[in-house]
Amino acid sequence: MTPRLFDLSSTWHLPAPPDEVWAIIADIDMSWPQWWPHCSFAAPLVRTEPSSNSLEDILKATTAHLNFKASLGYTLTITIHPTRVVTPREIEFDAAGHLHGTGRVTLCPETSGEATRMDIEWKVRPTQRWMNLLTPLAAPAFTAAHAFMMRRGEKGLLWALANGTAKQTQ
């Protein structure tokens, strides 16, 4: 049986220009755990030799191993590896670990460039046996837990933008 594909999307409206949002979400040192509640590093960043010193190539040479603690009590370990980077507009990535698939984050200017709409697409299949067994009944709960985690990430990013920093106590 093929695990169910979860096609999840989120849209965040952020009161900052795309360049400011990009500086935080595309940080080559992966600052997400500093501002996203219940997100932590599962392992150190892995970086191969980039083909150039450009931000795009450094990001594409970087793999992040992250833990996300869901509101339902489980933790997902996800590996994120950027495959396409268009500064300051878009990042596409492969995901592996407890969820396998692809994602894309797109930034679009709003309010004459003073604000940003961030669209997040996430197409993944669970790799854990227990999730696949429970999916026929628990898919709505998994989707709700994902939405809650994304709202927490949005609030954390709003905090980081308001404070001009990528650091937040969890």
CYANA upper distance limits for C-alpha pairs under 8 A (distance plus 0.5 A):
  3 PRO  CA    125 ARG  CA      6.37
  3 PRO  CA    126 PRO  CA      6.99
  3 PRO  CA    127 THR  CA      8.01
  3 PRO  CA    132 ASN  CA      6.43
  4 ARG  CA    125 ARG  CA      6.25
  4 ARG  CA    126 PRO  CA      7.86
  4 ARG  CA    132 ASN  CA      7.90
  4 ARG  CA    135 THR  CA      7.95
  5 LEU  CA    123 LYS  CA      7.10
  5 LEU  CA    124 VAL  CA      6.08
  5 LEU  CA    125 ARG  CA      5.24
  5 LEU  CA    126 PRO  CA      8.36
  6 PHE  CA    122 TRP  CA      8.17
  6 PHE  CA    123 LYS  CA      6.10
  6 PHE  CA    124 VAL  CA      5.82
  6 PHE  CA    125 ARG  CA      6.54
  7 ASP  CA    121 GLU  CA      8.03
  7 ASP  CA    122 TRP  CA      6.45
  7 ASP  CA    123 LYS  CA      5.03
  7 ASP  CA    124 VAL  CA      7.24
  8 LEU  CA    121 GLU  CA      6.55
  8 LEU  CA    122 TRP  CA      5.54
  8 LEU  CA    123 LYS  CA      6.72
  8 LEU  CA    143 THR  CA      8.26
  9 SER  CA    119 ASP  CA      7.78
  9 SER  CA    120 ILE  CA      5.92
  9 SER  CA    121 GLU  CA      5.05
  9 SER  CA    122 TRP  CA      6.48
 10 SER  CA    119 ASP  CA      6.42
 10 SER  CA    120 ILE  CA      5.61
 10 SER  CA    121 GLU  CA      7.26
 10 SER  CA    147 ALA  CA      8.25
 10 SER  CA    150 MET  CA      7.86
 11 THR  CA    117 ARG  CA      7.25
 11 THR  CA    118 MET  CA      6.05
 11 THR  CA    119 ASP  CA      5.04
 11 THR  CA    120 ILE  CA      6.69
 12 TRP  CA    117 ARG  CA      6.25
 12 TRP  CA    118 MET  CA      5.52
 12 TRP  CA    119 ASP  CA      7.05
 12 TRP  CA    154 GLU  CA      6.97
 13 HIS  CA    115 ALA  CA      7.87
 13 HIS  CA    116 THR  CA      6.38
 13 HIS  CA    117 ARG  CA      5.15
 13 HIS  CA    118 MET  CA      6.86
 14 LEU  CA     21 VAL  CA      8.44
 14 LEU  CA    115 ALA  CA      6.22
 14 LEU  CA    116 THR  CA      5.63
 14 LEU  CA    117 ARG  CA      6.78
 14 LEU  CA    118 MET  CA      8.01
 14 LEU  CA    158 LEU  CA      7.16
 15 PRO  CA    114 GLU  CA      7.30
 15 PRO  CA    115 ALA  CA      5.00
 15 PRO  CA    116 THR  CA      6.98
 15 PRO  CA    158 LEU  CA      8.34
 16 ALA  CA     20 GLU  CA      6.75
 16 ALA  CA     21 VAL  CA      7.11
 16 ALA  CA    114 GLU  CA      6.09
 16 ALA  CA    115 ALA  CA      4.95
 16 ALA  CA    116 THR  CA      6.56
 16 ALA  CA    161 LEU  CA      7.64
 17 PRO  CA     21 VAL  CA      7.11
 17 PRO  CA    109 PRO  CA      7.14
 17 PRO  CA    113 GLY  CA      6.03
 17 PRO  CA    114 GLU  CA      5.22
 17 PRO  CA    115 ALA  CA      5.31
 17 PRO  CA    116 THR  CA      6.18
 18 PRO  CA     22 TRP  CA      6.37
 18 PRO  CA     88 PRO  CA      7.14
 18 PRO  CA     89 ARG  CA      7.94
 18 PRO  CA    107 LEU  CA      6.74
 18 PRO  CA    108 CYS  CA      7.42
 18 PRO  CA    109 PRO  CA      6.54
 18 PRO  CA    113 GLY  CA      7.84
 18 PRO  CA    115 ALA  CA      7.52
 18 PRO  CA    116 THR  CA      5.98
 19 ASP  CA     23 ALA  CA      6.66
 19 ASP  CA     88 PRO  CA      6.50
 20 GLU  CA     24 ILE  CA      7.36
 20 GLU  CA    161 LEU  CA      7.99
 21 VAL  CA     25 ILE  CA      6.79
 21 VAL  CA    116 THR  CA      8.15
 21 VAL  CA    161 LEU  CA      7.77
 22 TRP  CA     26 ALA  CA      5.94
 22 TRP  CA     27 ASP  CA      8.20
 22 TRP  CA     87 THR  CA      8.23
 22 TRP  CA     88 PRO  CA      6.18
 22 TRP  CA     89 ARG  CA      8.10
 22 TRP  CA    107 LEU  CA      8.44
 23 ALA  CA     27 ASP  CA      6.29
 24 ILE  CA     31 SER  CA      7.56
 24 ILE  CA     32 TRP  CA      8.41
 24 ILE  CA    166 ALA  CA      6.86
 25 ILE  CA     30 MET  CA      8.07
 25 ILE  CA     31 SER  CA      8.06
 25 ILE  CA     32 TRP  CA      7.57
 26 ALA  CA     30 MET  CA      7.62
 26 ALA  CA     59 LEU  CA      8.12
 27 ASP  CA     31 SER  CA      6.81
 28 ILE  CA     55 LEU  CA      7.97
 28 ILE  CA     58 ILE  CA      7.48
 28 ILE  CA     59 LEU  CA      6.45
 28 ILE  CA     62 THR  CA      8.22
 29 ASP  CA     45 LEU  CA      8.33
 30 MET  CA     64 ALA  CA      7.96
 31 SER  CA     35 TRP  CA      7.69
 31 SER  CA    166 ALA  CA      6.74
 31 SER  CA    167 LYS  CA      8.13
 32 TRP  CA     36 TRP  CA      6.06
 32 TRP  CA     39 CYS  CA      7.67
 32 TRP  CA     40 SER  CA      8.45
 32 TRP  CA    166 ALA  CA      8.08
 33 PRO  CA     37 PRO  CA      7.61
 33 PRO  CA     38 HIS  CA      8.16
 33 PRO  CA     39 CYS  CA      5.44
 33 PRO  CA     40 SER  CA      5.34
 33 PRO  CA     41 PHE  CA      7.34
 34 GLN  CA    166 ALA  CA      6.59
 34 GLN  CA    167 LYS  CA      5.18
 34 GLN  CA    168 GLN  CA      5.74
 34 GLN  CA    169 THR  CA      7.50
 34 GLN  CA    170 GLN  CA      8.22
 35 TRP  CA    153 GLY  CA      8.02
 35 TRP  CA    156 GLY  CA      5.45
 35 TRP  CA    157 LEU  CA      6.74
 35 TRP  CA    159 TRP  CA      8.08
 35 TRP  CA    160 ALA  CA      6.88
 35 TRP  CA    166 ALA  CA      6.35
 35 TRP  CA    167 LYS  CA      6.00
 35 TRP  CA    168 GLN  CA      5.21
 35 TRP  CA    169 THR  CA      7.81
 35 TRP  CA    170 GLN  CA      8.11
 36 TRP  CA    152 ARG  CA      7.23
 36 TRP  CA    153 GLY  CA      5.29
 36 TRP  CA    154 GLU  CA      8.40
 36 TRP  CA    156 GLY  CA      5.58
 36 TRP  CA    157 LEU  CA      7.47
 36 TRP  CA    168 GLN  CA      8.37
 36 TRP  CA    170 GLN  CA      8.42
 37 PRO  CA    152 ARG  CA      6.81
 37 PRO  CA    153 GLY  CA      7.11
 37 PRO  CA    156 GLY  CA      7.29
 37 PRO  CA    170 GLN  CA      6.10
 38 HIS  CA     67 ASN  CA      8.29
 38 HIS  CA     68 PHE  CA      6.21
 38 HIS  CA     69 LYS  CA      5.72
 38 HIS  CA     70 ALA  CA      8.15
 38 HIS  CA    170 GLN  CA      7.82
 39 CYS  CA     66 LEU  CA      7.21
 39 CYS  CA     67 ASN  CA      6.05
 39 CYS  CA     68 PHE  CA      5.17
 39 CYS  CA     69 LYS  CA      7.16
 40 SER  CA     66 LEU  CA      6.16
 40 SER  CA     67 ASN  CA      5.67
 40 SER  CA     68 PHE  CA      7.24
 41 PHE  CA     64 ALA  CA      8.17
 41 PHE  CA     65 HIS  CA      6.46
 41 PHE  CA     66 LEU  CA      5.05
 41 PHE  CA     67 ASN  CA      6.43
 42 ALA  CA     65 HIS  CA      5.72
 42 ALA  CA     66 LEU  CA      5.39
 42 ALA  CA     67 ASN  CA      5.94
 42 ALA  CA     77 THR  CA      7.28
 43 ALA  CA     64 ALA  CA      8.20
 43 ALA  CA     65 HIS  CA      6.03
 43 ALA  CA     66 LEU  CA      7.76
 44 PRO  CA     64 ALA  CA      7.83
 44 PRO  CA     65 HIS  CA      7.61
 45 LEU  CA     62 THR  CA      7.30
 45 LEU  CA     63 THR  CA      6.38
 45 LEU  CA     64 ALA  CA      5.51
 45 LEU  CA     65 HIS  CA      7.26
 46 VAL  CA     62 THR  CA      6.14
 46 VAL  CA     63 THR  CA      5.59
 46 VAL  CA     64 ALA  CA      7.09
 47 ARG  CA     58 ILE  CA      8.38
 47 ARG  CA     61 ALA  CA      5.83
 47 ARG  CA     62 THR  CA      4.84
 47 ARG  CA     63 THR  CA      6.81
 48 THR  CA     61 ALA  CA      5.65
 48 THR  CA     62 THR  CA      7.12
 49 GLU  CA     61 ALA  CA      6.99
 50 PRO  CA     57 ASP  CA      5.93
 50 PRO  CA     58 ILE  CA      5.75
 50 PRO  CA     60 LYS  CA      7.92
 50 PRO  CA     61 ALA  CA      5.75
 51 SER  CA     57 ASP  CA      6.55
 51 SER  CA     58 ILE  CA      8.34
 52 SER  CA     57 ASP  CA      6.40
 52 SER  CA     58 ILE  CA      7.82
 53 ASN  CA     57 ASP  CA      7.17
 53 ASN  CA     58 ILE  CA      6.98
 54 SER  CA     58 ILE  CA      6.73
 55 LEU  CA     59 LEU  CA      6.57
 55 LEU  CA     87 THR  CA      8.48
 56 GLU  CA     60 LYS  CA      6.74
 56 GLU  CA     84 ARG  CA      8.36
 56 GLU  CA     85 VAL  CA      5.86
 56 GLU  CA     86 VAL  CA      7.46
 56 GLU  CA     87 THR  CA      7.51
 57 ASP  CA     61 ALA  CA      6.66
 58 ILE  CA     62 THR  CA      6.93
 59 LEU  CA     82 PRO  CA      6.83
 59 LEU  CA     85 VAL  CA      8.05
 60 LYS  CA     81 HIS  CA      7.34
 60 LYS  CA     82 PRO  CA      5.41
 60 LYS  CA     83 THR  CA      6.16
 60 LYS  CA     84 ARG  CA      7.46
 60 LYS  CA     85 VAL  CA      7.81
 61 ALA  CA     81 HIS  CA      8.44
 61 ALA  CA     82 PRO  CA      8.25
 62 THR  CA     81 HIS  CA      6.86
 62 THR  CA     82 PRO  CA      7.71
 63 THR  CA     79 THR  CA      7.25
 63 THR  CA     80 ILE  CA      6.24
 63 THR  CA     81 HIS  CA      5.14
 63 THR  CA     82 PRO  CA      7.88
 64 ALA  CA     79 THR  CA      6.07
 64 ALA  CA     80 ILE  CA      5.76
 64 ALA  CA     81 HIS  CA      7.10
 65 HIS  CA     77 THR  CA      7.38
 65 HIS  CA     78 ILE  CA      6.29
 65 HIS  CA     79 THR  CA      4.90
 65 HIS  CA     80 ILE  CA      7.02
 66 LEU  CA     77 THR  CA      6.04
 66 LEU  CA     78 ILE  CA      5.81
 66 LEU  CA     79 THR  CA      6.73
 66 LEU  CA     80 ILE  CA      8.31
 67 ASN  CA     75 THR  CA      6.83
 67 ASN  CA     76 LEU  CA      6.05
 67 ASN  CA     77 THR  CA      4.91
 67 ASN  CA     78 ILE  CA      6.86
 68 PHE  CA     75 THR  CA      5.97
 68 PHE  CA     76 LEU  CA      5.74
 68 PHE  CA     77 THR  CA      6.96
 68 PHE  CA     78 ILE  CA      8.30
 69 LYS  CA     73 GLY  CA      7.26
 69 LYS  CA     74 TYR  CA      6.47
 69 LYS  CA     75 THR  CA      4.71
 69 LYS  CA     76 LEU  CA      6.92
 70 ALA  CA     74 TYR  CA      6.04
 70 ALA  CA     75 THR  CA      6.34
 70 ALA  CA     76 LEU  CA      8.01
 70 ALA  CA    145 ALA  CA      6.61
 70 ALA  CA    146 HIS  CA      7.89
 70 ALA  CA    149 MET  CA      7.19
 71 SER  CA    145 ALA  CA      6.38
 71 SER  CA    148 PHE  CA      8.01
 71 SER  CA    149 MET  CA      7.94
 72 LEU  CA    145 ALA  CA      7.21
 76 LEU  CA     98 HIS  CA      6.26
 76 LEU  CA     99 LEU  CA      8.18
 77 THR  CA     97 GLY  CA      6.36
 77 THR  CA     98 HIS  CA      6.14
 77 THR  CA     99 LEU  CA      8.37
 78 ILE  CA     95 ALA  CA      6.99
 78 ILE  CA     96 ALA  CA      6.21
 78 ILE  CA     97 GLY  CA      5.27
 78 ILE  CA     98 HIS  CA      6.37
 78 ILE  CA     99 LEU  CA      6.77
 79 THR  CA     94 ASP  CA      8.47
 79 THR  CA     95 ALA  CA      5.92
 79 THR  CA     96 ALA  CA      5.46
 79 THR  CA     97 GLY  CA      6.22
 80 ILE  CA     93 PHE  CA      6.85
 80 ILE  CA     94 ASP  CA      6.36
 80 ILE  CA     95 ALA  CA      5.30
 80 ILE  CA     96 ALA  CA      7.27
 81 HIS  CA     93 PHE  CA      5.74
 81 HIS  CA     94 ASP  CA      5.78
 81 HIS  CA     95 ALA  CA      7.05
 82 PRO  CA     91 ILE  CA      7.07
 82 PRO  CA     92 GLU  CA      6.19
 82 PRO  CA     93 PHE  CA      4.47
 82 PRO  CA     94 ASP  CA      6.87
 83 THR  CA     91 ILE  CA      8.07
 83 THR  CA     92 GLU  CA      6.13
 83 THR  CA     93 PHE  CA      5.50
 83 THR  CA     94 ASP  CA      7.28
 84 ARG  CA     90 GLU  CA      8.25
 84 ARG  CA     91 ILE  CA      6.18
 84 ARG  CA     92 GLU  CA      5.51
 84 ARG  CA     93 PHE  CA      7.33
 85 VAL  CA     89 ARG  CA      8.49
 85 VAL  CA     90 GLU  CA      6.28
 85 VAL  CA     91 ILE  CA      5.08
 85 VAL  CA     92 GLU  CA      7.02
 86 VAL  CA     90 GLU  CA      5.55
 86 VAL  CA     91 ILE  CA      6.94
 88 PRO  CA    107 LEU  CA      7.86
 89 ARG  CA    106 THR  CA      6.14
 89 ARG  CA    107 LEU  CA      5.41
 89 ARG  CA    108 CYS  CA      7.47
 90 GLU  CA    104 ARG  CA      7.59
 90 GLU  CA    105 VAL  CA      6.07
 90 GLU  CA    106 THR  CA      4.97
 90 GLU  CA    107 LEU  CA      6.78
 91 ILE  CA    104 ARG  CA      6.10
 91 ILE  CA    105 VAL  CA      5.80
 91 ILE  CA    106 THR  CA      7.20
 92 GLU  CA    102 THR  CA      7.90
 92 GLU  CA    103 GLY  CA      6.21
 92 GLU  CA    104 ARG  CA      4.76
 92 GLU  CA    105 VAL  CA      7.02
 93 PHE  CA    102 THR  CA      6.19
 93 PHE  CA    103 GLY  CA      5.79
 93 PHE  CA    104 ARG  CA      6.75
 94 ASP  CA    100 HIS  CA      8.24
 94 ASP  CA    101 GLY  CA      6.45
 94 ASP  CA    102 THR  CA      5.02
 94 ASP  CA    103 GLY  CA      6.93
 95 ALA  CA     99 LEU  CA      7.12
 95 ALA  CA    100 HIS  CA      5.66
 95 ALA  CA    101 GLY  CA      5.58
 95 ALA  CA    102 THR  CA      5.97
 95 ALA  CA    103 GLY  CA      7.72
 95 ALA  CA    124 VAL  CA      8.18
 96 ALA  CA    100 HIS  CA      4.85
 96 ALA  CA    101 GLY  CA      7.13
 97 GLY  CA    127 THR  CA      7.67
 98 HIS  CA    126 PRO  CA      6.32
 98 HIS  CA    127 THR  CA      5.57
 98 HIS  CA    128 GLN  CA      6.39
 99 LEU  CA    124 VAL  CA      6.24
 99 LEU  CA    125 ARG  CA      5.97
 99 LEU  CA    126 PRO  CA      5.02
 99 LEU  CA    127 THR  CA      6.18
 99 LEU  CA    128 GLN  CA      8.48
100 HIS  CA    124 VAL  CA      5.64
100 HIS  CA    125 ARG  CA      5.76
100 HIS  CA    126 PRO  CA      6.88
100 HIS  CA    127 THR  CA      7.23
101 GLY  CA    122 TRP  CA      8.25
101 GLY  CA    123 LYS  CA      6.13
101 GLY  CA    124 VAL  CA      4.75
101 GLY  CA    125 ARG  CA      6.85
102 THR  CA    122 TRP  CA      6.65
102 THR  CA    123 LYS  CA      5.94
102 THR  CA    124 VAL  CA      6.85
103 GLY  CA    120 ILE  CA      7.81
103 GLY  CA    121 GLU  CA      5.82
103 GLY  CA    122 TRP  CA      4.91
103 GLY  CA    123 LYS  CA      6.63
104 ARG  CA    119 ASP  CA      8.46
104 ARG  CA    120 ILE  CA      6.31
104 ARG  CA    121 GLU  CA      5.63
104 ARG  CA    122 TRP  CA      7.19
105 VAL  CA    118 MET  CA      7.26
105 VAL  CA    119 ASP  CA      6.16
105 VAL  CA    120 ILE  CA      5.08
105 VAL  CA    121 GLU  CA      6.96
106 THR  CA    118 MET  CA      6.14
106 THR  CA    119 ASP  CA      5.66
106 THR  CA    120 ILE  CA      7.08
107 LEU  CA    116 THR  CA      6.84
107 LEU  CA    117 ARG  CA      6.27
107 LEU  CA    118 MET  CA      5.14
107 LEU  CA    119 ASP  CA      7.03
108 CYS  CA    116 THR  CA      6.04
108 CYS  CA    117 ARG  CA      5.63
108 CYS  CA    118 MET  CA      6.96
109 PRO  CA    113 GLY  CA      5.27
109 PRO  CA    114 GLU  CA      7.66
109 PRO  CA    115 ALA  CA      6.41
109 PRO  CA    116 THR  CA      5.08
109 PRO  CA    117 ARG  CA      6.81
110 GLU  CA    114 GLU  CA      6.91
110 GLU  CA    115 ALA  CA      5.38
110 GLU  CA    116 THR  CA      5.69
110 GLU  CA    117 ARG  CA      7.01
111 THR  CA    115 ALA  CA      6.15
111 THR  CA    116 THR  CA      8.48
126 PRO  CA    131 MET  CA      6.91
126 PRO  CA    132 ASN  CA      6.90
127 THR  CA    131 MET  CA      8.05
127 THR  CA    132 ASN  CA      7.75
128 GLN  CA    132 ASN  CA      6.92
129 ARG  CA    133 LEU  CA      6.63
130 TRP  CA    134 LEU  CA      6.67
131 MET  CA    135 THR  CA      6.29
132 ASN  CA    136 PRO  CA      8.37
134 LEU  CA    138 ALA  CA      5.94
134 LEU  CA    139 ALA  CA      8.07
135 THR  CA    139 ALA  CA      5.26
135 THR  CA    142 PHE  CA      8.46
138 ALA  CA    142 PHE  CA      6.66
139 ALA  CA    143 THR  CA      6.55
140 PRO  CA    144 ALA  CA      6.58
141 ALA  CA    145 ALA  CA      6.57
142 PHE  CA    146 HIS  CA      6.68
143 THR  CA    147 ALA  CA      6.74
144 ALA  CA    148 PHE  CA      6.67
145 ALA  CA    149 MET  CA      6.67
146 HIS  CA    150 MET  CA      6.65
147 ALA  CA    151 ARG  CA      6.73
148 PHE  CA    152 ARG  CA      6.83
149 MET  CA    153 GLY  CA      6.77
150 MET  CA    154 GLU  CA      6.64
151 ARG  CA    155 LYS  CA      6.71
152 ARG  CA    156 GLY  CA      6.64
153 GLY  CA    157 LEU  CA      6.60
154 GLU  CA    158 LEU  CA      6.62
155 LYS  CA    159 TRP  CA      6.67
156 GLY  CA    160 ALA  CA      6.72
156 GLY  CA    168 GLN  CA      8.04
157 LEU  CA    161 LEU  CA      6.59
157 LEU  CA    166 ALA  CA      8.35
158 LEU  CA    162 ALA  CA      6.58
159 TRP  CA    163 ASN  CA      6.62
159 TRP  CA    168 GLN  CA      8.27
160 ALA  CA    164 GLY  CA      6.37
160 ALA  CA    165 THR  CA      5.49
160 ALA  CA    166 ALA  CA      5.45
160 ALA  CA    167 LYS  CA      7.10
160 ALA  CA    168 GLN  CA      7.59
161 LEU  CA    165 THR  CA      6.98
161 LEU  CA    166 ALA  CA      8.07
